[in-house]
Each structure stands twice: as structure tokens, then as C-alpha cells.
Amino acid sequence: MNPIFTELPAKLGLYMLTELLSSPGEKELYVAKQTYVGRAVVIEMLRPGSDPQTVDQFCESVRSRASVSLPHVCSILEFVQTGPFSYLVQEQPLGVSLSELVARGDRLNYSQGIALVQHVAELYAACERKGLSAVPLDMASIYMDRGEFVFFSPVSGRAANELHRTAQMNGLAEVLDQVLPQELLTKSKLSVVIHWLRNGYGGVDLEWGPLLSALNILRVQKKDKGRKSIEYGVNFILRYAKKRHLKRAVRFAISHARQLLLALLAILAIGAIGYWVKPFSTEELLSAVTERYVFCSSDSGAWRVRKAPVSIREYNAFLSAYERMSESEKKKLDADLPGKDGDHIPADWKKQLAKAESEKTKTLESPVLGVSYADAVAYARYAKENLAEADMVKTARKHADSDSWPEEWTSTSFEGEPPYDDHWIVYPAQGDQVIRETKPSQKFSARGFRTACKLNNSNSPKQK
């Protein structure tokens, strides 16, 4: 779709448009100068010729944004409707947008990442308190200036609901994926925050208020490493146990019971982040190598491990065989599989298969992706093998002729301790910082698996 103004600079009323920032949907954002005072502004313009419903929604959104004060949001100067044009004029924030930051090759550090999450959470929490819906923030609508963040108002004008919150959290997770270096995405507390934004925690959907409480705990711990977090909790209790505060504290707890419970869950979970992000110890096993396999020994016996993950061609053969099975055969194959969902079809399977068939042999041997834990175990049973353990994957990768891998499900698993669920070890695409997955039904597009065959009669590895 062509931009509204094909040549820049372009004059629009009292403003001179100088740069197109982004084109979200039926709108475009331009950097401009207010000609008579030289002030830098950003103009959000609705595409001329939009249908009446879109125009009404845009006007409603503008009215909602102009009528409310929100934290970390840049000032709105005016709304103009003239001829075919409807546009909102906002003050241009200081600093640089995240899209510009990434374009020049820079990334946020840990402290800046935490600050971004906190600023966004404060904004959306204020929206919820005021009963306002808000769209997800994108890279072009977030500016950073010396560690502080300012946003274009995301208020949309419609009634808020939980679906909006889910979209907001997924949007923030996507932004963090793009602006954080790989190390922080895999080996820091921020990696767990991103996981919670997408998946919730402990079976509870994440909310902005409890997340803010948890982030405040993180900041307190960072500023005063000499104290233990338990001391803060004890001092808090002692202060509120004083007689002159007791009645007030009880009344507050009763009236805010749900929020306090969610905040407590978030704080407990953040307090245990070290458990979730600490490395899972995998050892390289003693091994011998052939063209297709790595032979190794572990505590569970001697194994023949595939040097490469299961391929698209192999998995397609399994699906064809599964389709021909009787119901009793399928039931036997799928017995006690956690997270089984449907007939073991991977995510985006038609696209994977179509690409493989168009590019023939090379892609057919590429790893199958988008499988769940249940899919991986079902294939292993069909092949009369086992899903490889985490240390087997590490050993096999070291001896393979490739440095490009998907994430891989493994048979290594752990029983959860409250408030945590059972989890399975997923070997990462790079490095040894493993992923602890609590949802065996997940079908991430970057996740595959490999199998191993037992060479003696000792017990097979446990596959939950």
C-alpha cells in the first residue's frame, strides 16, 4: 500500500511532514515540524477514503486519548479534520524510538529492559483502573531517553476486557524479543518475565498490577544486595502488626484480597526465578561415532543416539502410518501421553511439507518443527525407540556436522513442587542454557526432537 504522502517533505496545514515513521493498519505516523514555532511533533493520520466505521473508531480513540491523563504518555496537542484528512498531533518524545535503536544495531541492557517492562505495566495498569482498552505498543511508538521510556497513547476507546490484556502482554513480549540481546533473552530474569507475559504463571493469567509488585521487589533487591528479601517481608509484617495500623491493614486486605493474592503469587514466583533460570547440568557422555549415530552410555544404559533430529520425511511417514492405524492401535500408541492434542499434526505442517516437496531432498531431510512433547514421544514409540535425554542431545550435537539446530524436546523431566507444575527439559537452539517447559502440548514453530535406541535390556529412560 502506497503512503499517503509519496514525497517528503510535504506541507499539511500548519505542519511540515518530514519522515514516515510507521504504517499501522489504516493509519500512518509522520514526524513533522510545527512551522510557525519550529516544534517537533508526530502526526497520526487516518488514511483518506477509509470506511465510515473506521473513521468513527479513529475519532472515538482520539477523544478517549485526549480526555485522560496516563503515565509515560506524550502530550496530545490537537485533533484536526479538514477536507479528506483526519489527524492527531502529538508532541514528539525526546530520545530515540526503539525501532531506530534496533536499526542502528543497539540493544537494551538488563536495567533498561526491566525499566521498559515497568513503564509499560504502569501505563496499562492505569488504563485498567480507568476502564480504558488499549492496543499493544509497537517499536515505533516507544521512545527511550536516558533510561526513561515515553509512549504514544495506546488507548483505543473501546471497552476493556481480558483479551485486550493478553494482546498487550504478547505485544510487550514481542518488543522485548527484538530489543534485548540474546544472552538476556535466555539467561536472565527477563527471560522468565517474557515467558510469563506469554503464558502466565502457576496456571494463573498474569495481570499488570501483580507484575508491577514483582518488579518492585526485583528493583529493591538490586539496589540493596546486602539485605535478604525475607527481611523486607518481615519488616513489612512488623510495621503493620502495630496496633495503630492493624485495623487499617485488615480493612485493606479484605477489600483488596484478589489483588493481594495475585501480587503474592507474582512475588513468590519472581523470588524463585533463580531456580528457573539456573543452568540445568548436562554432561557430555563417553561416546563413539558413526556416520548417522552417536553411541554413548548413561546411568540408564548404553544408547544409540541420532546425530540429527527427526526429519520432515520421517515424520510424514509416521503421520501416514498413524492415519492407517486402527483405533485400538492409536490408543495403545497414545497411552498416558501428557498434552496430547489431536492427531499429532505439527504447527504449520502444510507449509513445512509444501516447502519440503518443492525443494526436494535437501529440505525433506530438514528437522520437523512445531511438534509437542506428546507428538515426539508418539513418534519414538512408533519407531520403537525413545525420546533422547538431555545429555544425549548435548553429546550427539557435539559430534554432528552442523552448528544449526532447532530447540529439542527431551525425555528429561521433573515433578513440580508447589507452586510450580511438572516440567520437561527442552534443549535450546544454541548454548546449554536449557528451557524448562511446563506445557507438553506446546507446539512452538522452532521446536523439534531426536530419538535414541537402547542397546541393552536395562530400564528405558522415564518419559512422563
PyMOL commands that set and color helices and strands:
alter all, ss='L'
color gray80, all
select helices_A, chain A and resi 52-66+98-103+110-129+139-141+162-179+182-187+189-199+208-223+229-241+243-255+257-271+273-277+312-324+327-333+349-359+361-364+373-382+390-399
alter helices_A, ss='H'
color red, helices_A
select strands_A, chain A and resi 10-12+15-22+27-34+39-46+76-82+85-91+96-97+132-134+142-145+148-151+155-159+287-289+293-298+301-306+386-387+407-414+423-427+435-437+447-449+451-454
alter strands_A, ss='S'
color yellow, strands_A
deselect
rebuild
show_as cartoon
